[in-house]
């Protein structure tokens, strides 16, 4: 019976690790989007100023640090929920090898 637990623990660990890697990639993608967004807003702001207009785009900027943190929290929550569901399912599973 101990071997069954060891195998299940290895499977659980590997799947958990892959879920963590998945949401780390989502963090990277979100950070990339935020960087691109800031560059885009900066370019537009530069064009606006060079045209002589006095418009501040900060009022229109939707991708704030607060918004980034909200997205980050949702990613973490989704990953943690997936890991919890996996653990619940594995409680009902016995694994053995031939």
ChimeraX attribute file (.defattr): number of C-alpha atoms within 10 A of each C-alpha:
attribute: neighborCount
match mode: 1-to-1
recipient: residues
	/A:1	8
	/A:2	7
	/A:3	11
	/A:4	14
	/A:5	14
	/A:6	13
	/A:7	15
	/A:8	18
	/A:9	15
	/A:10	12
	/A:11	14
	/A:12	16
	/A:13	13
	/A:14	12
	/A:15	15
	/A:16	19
	/A:17	12
	/A:18	12
	/A:19	17
	/A:20	17
	/A:21	13
	/A:22	14
	/A:23	18
	/A:24	16
	/A:25	12
	/A:26	16
	/A:27	18
	/A:28	12
	/A:29	12
	/A:30	16
	/A:31	14
	/A:32	12
	/A:33	14
	/A:34	17
	/A:35	13
	/A:36	12
	/A:37	16
	/A:38	15
	/A:39	12
	/A:40	12
	/A:41	16
	/A:42	13
	/A:43	11
	/A:44	13
	/A:45	18
	/A:46	11
	/A:47	12
	/A:48	15
	/A:49	12
	/A:50	10
	/A:51	9
	/A:52	8
	/A:53	10
	/A:54	10
	/A:55	10
	/A:56	11
	/A:57	13
	/A:58	11
	/A:59	7
	/A:60	8
	/A:61	11
	/A:62	12
	/A:63	14
	/A:64	13
	/A:65	10
	/A:66	10
	/A:67	12
	/A:68	17
	/A:69	11
	/A:70	12
	/A:71	15
	/A:72	18
	/A:73	13
	/A:74	12
	/A:75	18
	/A:76	17
	/A:77	13
	/A:78	14
	/A:79	19
	/A:80	16
	/A:81	12
	/A:82	16
	/A:83	19
	/A:84	13
	/A:85	11
	/A:86	14
	/A:87	14
	/A:88	11
	/A:89	10
	/A:90	15
	/A:91	9
	/A:92	7
	/A:93	11
	/A:94	11
	/A:95	14
	/A:96	12
	/A:97	6
	/A:98	2
